[in-house]
Amino acid sequence: MDFLTRGYIAIRGDKGQPQSVDETIEKLADCLETATLLEDRRAAVLSLKGLIRDYPENVGAQAFPGLIKVLHSDYKDGDITKSILETLTVLCSIGIEKVTEDRGYKYTDMFLEEPSNVSIVLDVLEEFDFYVRYSAIKLLSTLSYNRNAGIQQCVLTSPMGITRLADLLNDKRDIIRNESLLLLISLTRDNAEIQKLVTFQATFEKLLAVIEDEEGISGGIIVQDSLALMHNLLRYNVSNQIYFRETSCMQQIPGLLGYVGDSEADHVPYSYEDWPPQKVANTVLVLELCRILTEPEGVNTTVNQNVMVQSSILLPIVQLGICSNAPAIVRTAAIYAIAYVVFNNTATQELFAKTVVSTPPRLIEGEIDPAAPPGLPRPAMVSLIAIAVAADPGVEYSYTSRAAAAFAVSACLEGNEEAQLVLASMLKMPPDDNINSNYDDKPFSAGSLLLEAIQNWETSASDPYKVWFACTILSHVIMGNEQAKKTAGSIVFGDEAHGEEPVPLLHHIMAQLLMAAKNPSINCRIPIGYLCLLCTWLYNSPESVSLFLSESTHIQFLIQEIQSSANDPLVQGLAAFLLGITYEHNNDPNTPLTREKLQTILSSRLDTFTSLLSRLRDNPAVKNAPQYLEISSQDESISLSTGSLPSLLLDSAFVEFFKDTYEQTTRALKKKPSSFKKSPAGETSPDGSKSDQQLESYKDTISQQAAEITQLKQQVSELESSKTTIQQLQQQIATLEERLNAMQTEESALRNKVSELEKGKASMQESMTNMEKEQEDLLVCMGEQDMDIKKYRKRLRDKGEVVTDSEDEEE
């Protein structure tokens, strides 16, 4: 209790006299700066912590620098560190939201001025003590809430900061793990660098382990937070998506959703489950995770689509979206997940086309009707169209789910002309002698469901989106596919055997538009749907334009719609757009109304047409058309509360089509018929198609040219390879010449040395010869001297002298 005593003495003052708050805080702050004993600093920190709740301004103004200083010097002491972190958290907490002068923003900015302050807090996370670690996380969370961008930069400067934060996910104490999850969600928001660093700490594996421990989508809020963090790490981050896929984390997504039924069954069964709010939230996040990984036109989209389908993702998302009692928000998310997985991917589109699902049971007050006969299994594509056009009796779908289903059908057709032709060939009701006709719920083909909705607009006056979605789907069936347009154009209504005049489908749609327009109470979405379909059908299709003009009332009706001030401006603009397309692409030789005659009809109203087209271009429905037919949750809630319809008026694909052709169509309306390019005479046969002989001739010419191009490419390739070889040889020759010059220089130097050595050798030999001669002379002299010595010794002996051979004795 010594530190409490010291704190009490510091507050009491000299001689027990009471002090003011400012004086007390001033003394405590001075103690932080000058105290040499750890106990004194600890006492001052604890005292300031006790005062911070009631006097935050006073403590911050006088003690903030001292608290930072003590944090850096004494962060190893648990009591001091915990108290300082709690005090700083109170100082940085915001009192009034979005008030820049608020105290919390002020001290947050002061704390973040020095990145080392954040680094020291991150270092504190190494301390295993619960209260110290928790206090550090709370301070970082407060800083992130106030100035997320600032703390993100500070975290990046800490060498081990990201590692320590990611390691908190392994903490077995739920509170620490949960708070660290929230902190990481905040730090990874809109910062790709932190996202990458967090990812490479095996974070995905840790998060999936947490989700599994919490019982998957049936778990609590922790599962939701874990999935939210995964969203932050993967959204718009290509490298993290690659890591997620290559570490086999993507293959675990189907397991998160679960699948009710036998995966080996011939069709997907209907699932009836309980859906508490938390399970709904978790399921939606998993489905949105599928969308993040398969975003249309993404770099990794095709690979991710294939991996997810190989992991059997289609079964759970098809069950959730098409045959389950899931809430509307879950069904909508699941259907969009289906659309994203199959979008512009022929392989996944074919797998989905083979998927068979249960027909939804008839419901009474949300419960399955036991008296209703079981429905026959049907293709998943048929179910999607049935959802979009609300064809299932007794089953209600939200507008968001129906819009999602319409987009999913278009996604199944995207980039797949064969699928377009298949669906176009189904634009008929099954015949009466069909073997399944005895069933109460007669089976419908995908195309017949569309025609049923398109031709019965009267029955859907209260639900105009039934016609609108059917027209939108049919637009995607024929969009950019001339063969599909011909197939659809060949469909006729009316039984000639009973005296009925056959009516082509194109005329039938126009007749529905004409009758709908006469009804003053009709919702504008119905004529908008018809007009968008007709614009798509006639564009760049002279045969379709010729068929359209074969009924003389069509042009007259469109002009009346344009001139009627009672019509919606959007309807007027689309009618003008349809007239422009008709005029521009009216180049079929067998057209019943030539371009010259049509120009005579339109020329007096040209200014009206162009102004309506400009008005259509600037219409909010064109500018604000939602991508992928998505109806916002706010729009949906408003329509539910007020009983009104959502604001969805135009398909974004049609809007793109209009924007791409607006200038071209406007210029075409202003052209005279003679200014259009005419086809060369004899190029087409009387029926408007090229003759077989000419086609064969063109094919032969193309084949010959292709063969010549291939031969020329080979020659060019050979020449390029030869050119490359020559260049290599020239480089080798240049290198060898350089080496040869160097060797010649060395040879010359060696020759000079050899010459000098030879000269030296000659002089040395001459010297040796002279020395040998001198040696011989010396030997001769020595021989003569020896003879003289012997002679003298003999003489001495003769005279009786003693002579020895020792030189010493002689000396």
MARNU-124568 format. One line per field, with one value per residue (C-alpha): residue in three letters; residue number from 0; x, y, z. Coordinates in steps of 0.2 Angstrom, whole numbers. Each point is the difference from the previous one (the first is absolute). Layout:
<sites>
rest: Ala ...
nr: NUM ...
east: X ...
north: Y ...
up: Z ...
</sites>
This chain:
<sites>
rest: Met Asp Phe Leu Thr Arg Gly Tyr Ile Ala Ile Arg Gly Asp Lys Gly Gln Pro Gln Ser Val Asp Glu Thr Ile Glu Lys Leu Ala Asp Cys Leu Glu Thr Ala Thr Leu Leu Glu Asp Arg Arg Ala Ala Val Leu Ser Leu Lys Gly Leu Ile Arg Asp Tyr Pro Glu Asn Val Gly Ala Gln Ala Phe Pro Gly Leu Ile Lys Val Leu His Ser Asp Tyr Lys Asp Gly Asp Ile Thr Lys Ser Ile Leu Glu Thr Leu Thr Val Leu Cys Ser Ile Gly Ile Glu Lys Val Thr Glu Asp Arg Gly Tyr Lys Tyr Thr Asp Met Phe Leu Glu Glu Pro Ser Asn Val Ser Ile Val Leu Asp Val Leu Glu Glu Phe Asp Phe Tyr Val Arg Tyr Ser Ala Ile Lys Leu Leu Ser Thr Leu Ser Tyr Asn Arg Asn Ala Gly Ile Gln Gln Cys Val Leu Thr Ser Pro Met Gly Ile Thr Arg Leu Ala Asp Leu Leu Asn Asp Lys Arg Asp Ile Ile Arg Asn Glu Ser Leu Leu Leu Leu Ile Ser Leu Thr Arg Asp Asn Ala Glu Ile Gln Lys Leu Val Thr Phe Gln Ala Thr Phe Glu Lys Leu Leu Ala Val Ile Glu Asp Glu Glu Gly Ile Ser Gly Gly Ile Ile Val Gln Asp Ser Leu Ala Leu Met His Asn Leu Leu Arg Tyr Asn Val Ser Asn Gln Ile Tyr Phe Arg Glu Thr Ser Cys Met Gln Gln Ile Pro Gly Leu Leu Gly Tyr Val Gly Asp Ser Glu Ala Asp His Val Pro Tyr Ser Tyr Glu Asp Trp Pro Pro Gln Lys Val Ala Asn Thr Val Leu Val Leu Glu Leu Cys Arg Ile Leu Thr Glu Pro Glu Gly Val Asn Thr Thr Val Asn Gln Asn Val Met Val Gln Ser Ser Ile Leu Leu Pro Ile Val Gln Leu Gly Ile Cys Ser Asn Ala Pro Ala Ile Val Arg Thr Ala Ala Ile Tyr Ala Ile Ala Tyr Val Val Phe Asn Asn Thr Ala Thr Gln Glu Leu Phe Ala Lys Thr Val Val Ser Thr Pro Pro Arg Leu Ile Glu Gly Glu Ile Asp Pro Ala Ala Pro Pro Gly Leu Pro Arg Pro Ala Met Val Ser Leu Ile Ala Ile Ala Val Ala Ala Asp Pro Gly Val Glu Tyr Ser Tyr Thr Ser Arg Ala Ala Ala Ala Phe Ala Val Ser Ala Cys Leu Glu Gly Asn Glu Glu Ala Gln Leu Val Leu Ala Ser Met Leu Lys Met Pro Pro Asp Asp Asn Ile Asn Ser Asn Tyr Asp Asp Lys Pro Phe Ser Ala Gly Ser Leu Leu Leu Glu Ala Ile Gln Asn Trp Glu Thr Ser Ala Ser Asp Pro Tyr Lys Val Trp Phe Ala Cys Thr Ile Leu Ser His Val Ile Met Gly Asn Glu Gln Ala Lys Lys Thr Ala Gly Ser Ile Val Phe Gly Asp Glu Ala His Gly Glu Glu Pro Val Pro Leu Leu His His Ile Met Ala Gln Leu Leu Met Ala Ala Lys Asn Pro Ser Ile Asn Cys Arg Ile Pro Ile Gly Tyr Leu Cys Leu Leu Cys Thr Trp Leu Tyr Asn Ser Pro Glu Ser Val Ser Leu Phe Leu Ser Glu Ser Thr His Ile Gln Phe Leu Ile Gln Glu Ile Gln Ser Ser Ala Asn Asp Pro Leu Val Gln Gly Leu Ala Ala Phe Leu Leu Gly Ile Thr Tyr Glu His Asn Asn Asp Pro Asn Thr Pro Leu Thr Arg Glu Lys Leu Gln Thr Ile Leu Ser Ser Arg Leu Asp Thr Phe Thr Ser Leu Leu Ser Arg Leu Arg Asp Asn Pro Ala Val Lys Asn Ala Pro Gln Tyr Leu Glu Ile Ser Ser Gln Asp Glu Ser Ile Ser Leu Ser Thr Gly Ser Leu Pro Ser Leu Leu Leu Asp Ser Ala Phe Val Glu Phe Phe Lys Asp Thr Tyr Glu Gln Thr Thr Arg Ala Leu Lys Lys Lys Pro Ser Ser Phe Lys Lys Ser Pro Ala Gly Glu Thr Ser Pro Asp Gly Ser Lys Ser Asp Gln Gln Leu Glu Ser Tyr Lys Asp Thr Ile Ser Gln Gln Ala Ala Glu Ile Thr Gln Leu Lys Gln Gln Val Ser Glu Leu Glu Ser Ser Lys Thr Thr Ile Gln Gln Leu Gln Gln Gln Ile Ala Thr Leu Glu Glu Arg Leu Asn Ala Met Gln Thr Glu Glu Ser Ala Leu Arg Asn Lys Val Ser Glu Leu Glu Lys Gly Lys Ala Ser Met Gln Glu Ser Met Thr Asn Met Glu Lys Glu Gln Glu Asp Leu Leu Val Cys Met Gly Glu Gln Asp Met Asp Ile Lys Lys Tyr Arg Lys Arg Leu Arg Asp Lys Gly Glu Val Val Thr Asp Ser Glu Asp Glu Glu Glu
nr: 0 1 2 3 4 5 6 7 8 9 10 11 12 13 14 15 16 17 18 19 20 21 22 23 24 25 26 27 28 29 30 31 32 33 34 35 36 37 38 39 40 41 42 43 44 45 46 47 48 49 50 51 52 53 54 55 56 57 58 59 60 61 62 63 64 65 66 67 68 69 70 71 72 73 74 75 76 77 78 79 80 81 82 83 84 85 86 87 88 89 90 91 92 93 94 95 96 97 98 99 100 101 102 103 104 105 106 107 108 109 110 111 112 113 114 115 116 117 118 119 120 121 122 123 124 125 126 127 128 129 130 131 132 133 134 135 136 137 138 139 140 141 142 143 144 145 146 147 148 149 150 151 152 153 154 155 156 157 158 159 160 161 162 163 164 165 166 167 168 169 170 171 172 173 174 175 176 177 178 179 180 181 182 183 184 185 186 187 188 189 190 191 192 193 194 195 196 197 198 199 200 201 202 203 204 205 206 207 208 209 210 211 212 213 214 215 216 217 218 219 220 221 222 223 224 225 226 227 228 229 230 231 232 233 234 235 236 237 238 239 240 241 242 243 244 245 246 247 248 249 250 251 252 253 254 255 256 257 258 259 260 261 262 263 264 265 266 267 268 269 270 271 272 273 274 275 276 277 278 279 280 281 282 283 284 285 286 287 288 289 290 291 292 293 294 295 296 297 298 299 300 301 302 303 304 305 306 307 308 309 310 311 312 313 314 315 316 317 318 319 320 321 322 323 324 325 326 327 328 329 330 331 332 333 334 335 336 337 338 339 340 341 342 343 344 345 346 347 348 349 350 351 352 353 354 355 356 357 358 359 360 361 362 363 364 365 366 367 368 369 370 371 372 373 374 375 376 377 378 379 380 381 382 383 384 385 386 387 388 389 390 391 392 393 394 395 396 397 398 399 400 401 402 403 404 405 406 407 408 409 410 411 412 413 414 415 416 417 418 419 420 421 422 423 424 425 426 427 428 429 430 431 432 433 434 435 436 437 438 439 440 441 442 443 444 445 446 447 448 449 450 451 452 453 454 455 456 457 458 459 460 461 462 463 464 465 466 467 468 469 470 471 472 473 474 475 476 477 478 479 480 481 482 483 484 485 486 487 488 489 490 491 492 493 494 495 496 497 498 499 500 501 502 503 504 505 506 507 508 509 510 511 512 513 514 515 516 517 518 519 520 521 522 523 524 525 526 527 528 529 530 531 532 533 534 535 536 537 538 539 540 541 542 543 544 545 546 547 548 549 550 551 552 553 554 555 556 557 558 559 560 561 562 563 564 565 566 567 568 569 570 571 572 573 574 575 576 577 578 579 580 581 582 583 584 585 586 587 588 589 590 591 592 593 594 595 596 597 598 599 600 601 602 603 604 605 606 607 608 609 610 611 612 613 614 615 616 617 618 619 620 621 622 623 624 625 626 627 628 629 630 631 632 633 634 635 636 637 638 639 640 641 642 643 644 645 646 647 648 649 650 651 652 653 654 655 656 657 658 659 660 661 662 663 664 665 666 667 668 669 670 671 672 673 674 675 676 677 678 679 680 681 682 683 684 685 686 687 688 689 690 691 692 693 694 695 696 697 698 699 700 701 702 703 704 705 706 707 708 709 710 711 712 713 714 715 716 717 718 719 720 721 722 723 724 725 726 727 728 729 730 731 732 733 734 735 736 737 738 739 740 741 742 743 744 745 746 747 748 749 750 751 752 753 754 755 756 757 758 759 760 761 762 763 764 765 766 767 768 769 770 771 772 773 774 775 776 777 778 779 780 781 782 783 784 785 786 787 788 789 790 791 792 793 794 795 796 797 798 799 800 801 802 803 804 805 806 807 808 809 810
east: 0 15 -5 -17 9 11 -15 -9 15 1 -18 0 14 12 -4 -17 -7 -14 5 -11 -2 12 13 -2 1 15 10 -5 6 16 2 -1 13 13 -3 15 -9 -12 -12 -1 -5 -12 -9 -1 -7 -13 -5 -2 -11 -11 -2 -2 -19 -5 14 5 5 11 9 2 7 13 4 -1 19 4 -11 8 17 -4 -8 16 11 -10 -10 7 -10 -17 -9 7 -3 -18 -4 8 -9 -16 3 5 -15 -12 10 -2 -18 -12 -14 -9 0 7 5 18 4 -5 13 1 6 12 9 -1 9 13 3 2 12 14 -1 10 -15 -10 15 2 -18 2 15 -11 -10 14 -5 -12 -9 -18 -3 16 -4 -18 4 12 -13 -13 12 5 -19 -4 14 -6 -17 5 14 1 11 13 1 2 15 7 -3 9 16 0 11 -10 -16 -11 7 -5 -17 -3 7 -14 -12 8 -4 -11 -9 -15 0 17 -3 -16 7 15 -12 -9 17 6 -16 2 19 -2 -14 6 18 7 18 -7 -12 15 10 -14 -4 18 -2 -11 -15 -12 4 -2 -17 -6 5 -9 -16 1 2 -16 -10 0 -14 -10 12 -1 7 18 -4 -7 16 11 -9 1 18 2 -10 12 15 -7 -10 9 16 7 15 -10 -13 14 7 -18 -2 18 -1 -16 -11 -12 -4 -7 -14 -13 3 -5 -17 -4 -11 -16 -2 9 13 -1 -19 -7 -7 3 -14 -10 7 -10 10 -1 7 5 6 19 -1 -7 14 14 -8 -1 18 6 -10 7 17 -4 -4 16 10 -10 -2 -5 15 12 18 -2 -18 1 12 -10 -16 8 7 -16 -10 12 -3 -18 -6 -15 -9 -2 -3 -13 -9 1 -5 -13 -7 0 -11 15 -5 0 16 9 -9 5 18 1 -8 13 14 -7 1 17 7 -7 2 9 7 -5 5 -9 -15 -1 1 -14 -11 1 -6 -17 -10 -16 -15 -4 -15 -16 0 -15 4 19 -3 1 -17 -1 -15 10 7 19 7 11 19 4 16 7 -1 -18 -2 10 -11 -16 7 3 -17 -9 -7 -1 -17 -1 18 5 17 7 4 18 0 -10 13 14 -8 -1 18 5 -9 9 17 -4 -1 15 13 -9 -9 -4 -10 -9 -5 -6 -11 -7 -5 -11 -11 -15 -12 1 -13 -17 5 15 2 0 -16 -10 8 -8 17 4 18 5 16 11 -6 -18 1 6 -13 -14 6 3 -17 -11 4 -19 2 15 -6 3 17 8 17 -7 0 16 10 -6 5 17 4 -6 11 15 -5 1 12 14 -5 -8 -4 -9 -10 -4 -6 -11 -7 -5 -12 -18 -17 -16 -7 -2 -10 -14 1 11 13 18 8 19 6 8 -17 -8 11 -4 -18 2 9 -14 -14 10 2 -18 -3 2 3 14 16 14 11 -10 2 18 4 -8 9 17 -3 -5 15 12 -9 1 17 12 -13 -6 -11 -9 -2 -8 -12 -4 -4 -11 -14 -4 -7 16 8 -16 -2 18 -2 -16 8 14 -12 -11 4 -9 13 15 15 10 -13 1 19 0 -13 11 15 -10 -4 18 6 -14 6 18 -1 -13 11 -8 -4 -17 -5 -19 5 16 11 -5 -18 4 10 -14 -11 13 9 -14 2 19 3 -13 9 17 -6 -8 15 10 -13 1 19 -2 -14 4 -6 15 12 -4 -4 6 14 -6 -18 4 -14 7 -6 -6 -10 -7 -5 -9 -10 -5 -5 -9 -7 9 11 19 9 7 -5 14 12 18 5 -13 6 18 -7 -10 16 11 -13 -7 12 -1 -19 -2 12 -9 -17 8 7 -9 -3 12 15 -2 12 -8 4 8 -13 -2 8 -16 -13 -19 -4 13 13 17 -1 9 11 6 2 11 10 3 5 12 8 1 8 13 4 1 12 11 0 6 14 5 0 11 12 0 4 14 7 -1 9 13 3 2 13 10 0 6 14 5 1 11 11 3 4 12 9 2 8 11 6 4 9 10 5 6 9 10 5 5 11 9 3 7 11 7 3 9 11 3 4 13 9 0 7 14 4 0 12 12 -1 3 16 6 -4 11 14 -1 1 15 8 -4 8 16 1 -3 15 11 -5 4 17 4 -4 11 14 -2 0 15 9 -5 -14 -16 -15 -18 -16 -9 -2 -1 17 7 -6
north: 0 11 8 5 8 10 5 6 10 7 6 6 13 7 -1 -8 16 -4 4 5 -12 10 0 -19 -4 11 -8 -17 5 6 -16 -9 11 0 -15 -12 -14 -12 0 19 0 -15 10 16 -11 -8 17 8 -15 3 18 -2 -4 16 11 -6 18 4 -17 1 18 -3 -19 -6 2 -8 -15 -3 1 -12 -12 -1 -2 -11 -11 -16 4 -7 11 16 -5 -5 16 11 -9 2 19 3 -10 12 15 -5 -5 11 9 7 -8 10 15 3 10 -15 -5 -17 5 12 -13 -13 12 4 -19 -4 14 -12 -18 -7 3 -13 -11 -1 -4 -14 -6 -1 -13 -12 0 -14 8 1 18 7 -8 5 18 1 -7 13 14 -5 -2 17 8 -10 6 18 0 -16 6 7 -16 -10 9 -2 -18 -2 8 -13 -16 -12 9 -10 -16 4 5 -16 -11 7 -11 -15 6 -12 14 4 19 3 -10 9 17 -4 -5 17 9 -9 3 18 0 -10 12 8 -4 -13 0 -5 -12 -9 0 -7 -13 -7 -3 -16 11 -9 -17 8 8 -17 -9 13 -2 -19 2 11 -13 8 11 -6 9 17 17 -6 -9 16 10 -14 1 19 -1 -12 12 14 -11 -7 14 8 -8 -12 -6 -5 -9 -10 -4 -5 -12 -7 -4 -10 12 3 -19 2 12 -13 -8 16 1 -18 -10 -9 -16 -13 7 -15 2 4 16 14 -3 13 6 6 7 12 17 11 17 -4 -15 11 13 -13 -9 16 4 -17 3 17 -8 -10 15 9 -14 -1 18 1 5 -2 -6 -16 -2 -15 -10 4 -6 -16 -4 4 -11 -14 2 -3 18 -2 -12 11 17 -8 -7 16 10 -10 -14 5 10 12 18 12 8 -17 -6 16 -2 -18 3 14 -12 -12 13 5 -18 -3 17 -1 -17 -13 -15 6 5 -18 -7 11 -4 -18 3 -6 7 -3 10 11 -7 9 11 5 14 -4 -19 -14 -5 -19 -2 7 -14 -1 10 -7 3 13 8 14 12 -2 3 16 6 -5 10 15 0 -6 -16 -11 0 3 5 19 7 17 12 -2 -19 2 13 -12 -14 10 5 -18 -6 13 -5 -18 7 12 -5 -16 1 -18 2 15 -11 -14 12 9 -18 -2 15 -11 -8 -19 -8 -6 -19 2 -15 11 10 -10 7 15 10 -2 1 16 3 15 9 -4 8 16 0 -3 16 10 -3 2 17 3 -13 8 18 -1 -7 9 -8 -16 6 11 -15 -11 13 3 -19 -2 15 -9 -16 9 14 0 -17 0 -18 1 15 -11 -14 12 8 -17 -2 3 1 -5 -17 1 -16 9 15 11 11 -4 14 0 2 17 7 -8 9 16 -3 -2 16 9 -7 4 18 3 -4 17 -8 -12 1 7 -15 -11 11 3 -19 -2 14 -5 -18 7 11 -14 -12 12 7 -6 -12 5 -15 4 18 -6 -11 14 12 -13 6 18 6 -2 15 10 -6 5 17 2 -6 13 14 -4 12 -11 -14 -1 8 -16 -9 14 -1 -19 2 12 -11 -15 11 5 -18 -5 14 -4 -19 0 -6 -17 -1 -7 13 5 18 7 12 13 -1 -2 16 9 -4 4 16 12 -6 -2 14 -8 -17 7 10 -15 -10 13 1 -19 0 13 -9 -5 -18 -1 8 -9 -17 -13 -12 -18 4 3 8 8 -5 18 0 -17 5 16 -10 -12 14 11 -14 8 -8 1 13 -13 6 -5 -15 6 -11 10 16 -4 -6 17 10 -9 3 17 10 -12 -1 19 3 -14 10 15 -9 -1 -17 2 3 -17 -13 -12 -18 -4 -6 -18 -3 -6 -12 5 -6 12 -13 -3 -14 -17 2 17 -6 -15 12 11 -15 -6 18 1 -17 4 17 -9 -13 14 10 -16 -3 19 -2 -15 9 15 -11 -8 16 7 -16 2 18 -4 -14 13 12 -13 -5 18 2 -16 6 17 -8 -12 15 9 -16 -2 18 -3 -16 9 13 -12 -10 16 3 -18 1 15 -8 -16 11 9 -17 -7 15 -2 -19 4 13 -13 -14 12 4 -19 -3 13 -6 -18 6 10 -16 -10 13 -1 -19 1 13 -11 -15 9 6 -18 -5 14 -5 -18 5 11 -13 -12 12 3 -19 -2 13 -10 12 -8 4 -4 0 11 18 4 -7 8 17
up: 0 -1 -17 7 15 -12 -11 15 6 -17 0 18 -2 12 18 -4 -8 -13 -18 -15 -15 -11 13 4 -19 -2 14 -7 -17 7 8 -16 -8 15 11 1 9 -9 15 -1 -18 3 13 -11 -14 11 7 -17 -5 14 -5 -19 1 9 -7 -17 -7 15 0 -19 0 13 1 -18 -5 17 -3 -17 8 13 -12 -10 15 11 -12 7 17 -2 13 -8 -18 4 9 -13 -15 9 3 -18 -6 10 -6 -19 2 -10 10 -15 -17 -15 10 -6 16 11 13 -6 -18 8 11 -14 -12 14 3 -18 -4 6 -8 14 12 -10 -1 18 2 -12 10 15 -9 4 18 4 14 -4 6 -8 -17 1 4 -14 -12 6 -2 -18 -4 6 -10 -15 2 1 -13 -10 -13 12 11 -16 -5 17 1 -17 8 14 -6 11 2 -13 7 18 -6 -10 14 11 -10 9 17 9 10 -10 5 -6 -16 -4 3 -11 -13 0 0 -15 -9 2 -4 -16 -7 -16 2 -12 8 18 -9 -8 16 11 -13 0 19 -4 4 -11 8 17 -4 -8 16 11 -11 2 18 1 -10 -17 -6 15 11 8 -3 0 -16 -8 5 -7 -16 -1 3 -15 -10 3 -4 -16 -8 -15 6 -14 9 16 -11 -8 18 5 -14 0 19 -3 10 -15 0 18 -5 -5 17 9 -9 3 -11 5 -9 -10 -11 -11 -3 -17 5 13 14 8 17 14 15 14 -4 16 -4 4 -12 -13 2 -1 -15 -10 4 -6 -16 -3 2 -15 -9 5 -7 -17 -4 -18 -11 14 -3 11 -4 -12 10 16 -8 -6 17 9 -11 1 19 -2 4 -12 11 16 -10 -11 15 9 -15 -8 11 18 12 3 3 -15 4 0 -15 -10 6 -5 -18 -3 6 -13 -13 4 0 -18 -7 -17 4 -12 10 16 -10 -7 17 6 -15 5 18 4 16 9 -4 15 10 1 16 11 12 -1 3 -13 -6 4 -12 -15 -12 0 -15 -13 0 -13 -7 11 -15 -1 19 -2 -14 11 14 -11 -8 16 -9 16 7 19 1 2 -4 4 -14 5 -2 -17 -6 5 -9 -16 1 4 -16 -10 8 -6 -18 1 -13 -4 -17 1 16 -8 -15 12 10 -16 -7 16 -3 -2 12 1 -11 7 -3 11 11 16 -5 12 15 9 -1 -19 -3 -9 -10 4 -16 2 17 -8 -13 12 10 -16 -8 15 6 5 14 7 1 19 -3 -15 4 -6 -18 3 6 -14 -13 8 0 -18 -5 6 -9 -17 4 -13 -7 -17 0 16 -8 -15 12 10 -16 -7 15 -5 9 -7 -6 -19 1 9 -11 11 -9 5 10 2 17 -4 -6 15 12 -9 1 19 1 -10 11 16 -6 -3 19 9 17 -6 9 -11 4 -12 -16 6 0 -17 -8 7 -7 -17 -1 5 -13 -15 3 -14 -7 -17 -1 16 -5 -16 10 12 -15 -8 11 -5 16 10 -6 2 18 5 -7 10 16 -3 -3 14 15 12 -2 12 -7 1 -11 -13 0 -2 -14 -9 2 -7 -15 -2 0 -13 -12 2 -2 -13 -14 -4 -19 3 13 -3 5 -8 9 -12 4 19 -2 -7 15 13 -8 6 18 0 13 12 -2 4 15 7 -2 9 14 1 2 14 9 18 -4 -12 10 16 -7 13 -5 -1 4 18 10 15 17 3 -16 5 18 -7 -13 14 12 -12 -12 -15 -13 1 -11 -12 -18 -12 -1 2 -16 -10 7 -6 -17 -1 4 -12 -15 5 -11 -14 0 1 -15 -10 3 -8 -15 -17 -7 -14 13 7 -8 -12 -3 -17 -13 -1 18 7 -6 -2 17 7 4 -9 -13 3 -15 6 18 -6 -11 15 11 -14 -1 19 1 -13 9 16 -7 -8 16 9 -13 2 19 -2 -11 11 15 -10 -5 17 7 -14 4 18 -4 -11 14 12 -13 -2 18 2 -15 9 16 -9 -9 16 8 -15 1 18 -4 -14 12 13 -14 -5 18 2 -15 6 16 -9 -11 16 8 -15 0 19 -3 -14 11 14 -11 -6 18 4 -14 6 18 -6 -9 15 10 -11 1 18 0 -11 12 15 -9 -3 18 6 -11 6 19 -3 -8 14 13 -9 0 19 3 -10 11 16 5 8 -10 4 -9 14 -5 19 3 -15 6
</sites>
